[in-house]
Amino acid sequence: VFEAVAQVLGVSDIAGETIAETLARWLSDRYLLLILDNCEHVVEAAAALCELLLPMCSRLRILATSREFLDVRGEHAIQTPSLSIPDGLALAPLSDAVQLFLARASAKAPSFRPEDADLGTVVQLCRRLDGLPLAIELAAVQLRAMSLSQLAARLHERFWRLTAGGRTGMPRQRTLEAVVTWSYDLLSEVEQQALARLAVFPDHFTLDMAEAAISAPPSTKRPSSTSFPGWSPSPSSAP
Amino acid sequence: VNAPDGLRYQLLEMLRQYGSDRLAERGDIDQIQQRLLSWATSGAEQLESVIRTPVMDDALREAAINAVTYRAAMRWAAAHGREGAALRIASMVPLTKHRGERRAEILERLTVAERTSELDDAAAGHAWAAITNLAFEQNDWPASLHASAEAAAHFEAAGLPRLAAWARYIGAISAWGEGQSAQVDRLISDVIASFRQQDDEMGLGYSLWVASVRSADLAAAKEMAAEADGLLQRVGAPMGVAHNAEGRGIIAYERGELGDAARFLTDAIGLFASYSNIGCTAHALEAAAVVISAAGREDAGRAGELLAAADDLRAQSDQGHRPWEIRARLGKLRGPLIADGADGAAARGPTQDGRSYSLSEAAALAVGALRSITRSTADDRA
């Protein structure tokens, strides 16, 4: 990470110094916003860079995007939720998700001319894509090759396999599947197993339910009923 | 995800689909689905253990939060020949709020489980008991009566006499709805004896309430209702207390004790409304309308208004008329009430007139008039 940052900033190696020391000296009197995008696969190194540079470079600010917290001193985390999706159609045109979809669709598929009657389908589509900006962008591109109703129908399939992005994006961001696979591959074996097992829940779940699905080795033994919230033993006062 | 029982978690659908594929690749999917089924059957067992106890309503509400997950487990069980497990989940967990759909689903699971010999008497009893309750809620008295008899027979065969008594209790009210008076009184007499024998205070309280509202002997009715109140208060069954308070109001009205009638009905409406029980507030409002009209004071004009409000709430609740309403004589009382006590708008009904009553508005309207009666009768006595 140090080398990558130095390269982008045009900072060269100096004999007798580590690249970290050179960077720190170079940044010490500069006003700079350093953006570290997608840190999750180098989270330890990114954290080390922040820990080293920030105390020494008072004018330096670092904006890091990451699936995981860096857990460094002074970190201020801002979670970025999915884009808003309206419950009804009245406010749909004002929602972030719908606006993004329509903007990307008109930019990438000029023949797409949405009508009022299409709004419900667009809302349904955005909801199916969980309001994820990248998913919405990739889906909107599909309108070059299919109609809105065809696209909506495909959402019942493994839609993330069907969507393909542009040529200039990073390979891991050209399809939703690639995005998820890239992220999945960063997980440890235990974490991968946990994610896979949590997929058994078709709806929301409690922490206890999650632990019950993930933790114990698969077994035919029935789990203790007290493992699950909401299931207190039969009250002794019950007749 | 914020849920009624606290913070919950949910995978984005994209991640869930992806994880599901990875689960299949790992060869774990059947084992994990089996684990989910174990969780679901364990939950169904817990519900079976609290059915017809004061904690039942809370347990059902909590189970309903996981309805989608329970349904997934039930479908997996059915697809893998575990019809007995699928039936238990369908019978015990409120998988849908739509009563007709749920009733049909349980019946379908029951039929399949019978065909595949995956059925024991306890499971069959719970399935028929669930059908009994759903048919009762739909005012389908013949179906409820039939299902209650099936449930009682299976529970007896399974050695579960308390649940058999509860099935017969619902059967008694269904028989009342069917107009089979002799059968109602025979069944209620049986279940009172049965609940006494088993020390089921909640069952005894409820069945004494029905017996009191059925009884033509008003002194005995008053006594039974007082005993029911003590029992239902003690076990903590607020809806039972509310129904019984309504019954006591009706008995007091028939005894000519309008002050007591107003006081009991105030309690009933307050309880029903505080639990957002729209359908039961509706029938308590109708009882209130009768008492207010009978009091013949300046509030008499509100009687028709209350009947209109009751109709409005009843429409919102999707709940029909109950057999015990004004001891099943409400129909005869309604006409004169509307003709004598209300303006034309109330008689036409609020929906038609473009008006609507919220639960709290309707309750406040009734309680105000009833309290006025309570105060006036106290003044008269003084």
Interface residues (C-beta under 8 A of the other chain):
Chain A: S82 R128 L129 D130 L132 A135 R158 F159 W160 L176 E177 V180 T181 Y184 Q192 Q193 L195 A196 R197 L198 A199 V200 F201 P202 D203 H204 F205 T206 L207 M209 A210 A212 A213 A216 P218 S219 T220 R222 P223 S225 F228 P229 G230 W231 S234 P235 A238 P239
Chain B: V1 A3 D5 G6 R8 Y9 Q10 L11 L12 E13 M14 L15 R16 Q17 Y18 G19 S20 D21 R22 L23 R26 D28 I29 Q31 I32 Q33 Q34 R35 L36 S38 W39 T41 S42 G43 E45 Q46 S49 V50 T53 P54 V55 A59 E62 A63 I65 N66 V68 T69 R71 A72 R162 Q198 D199 D200 E201 M202 G203 V235
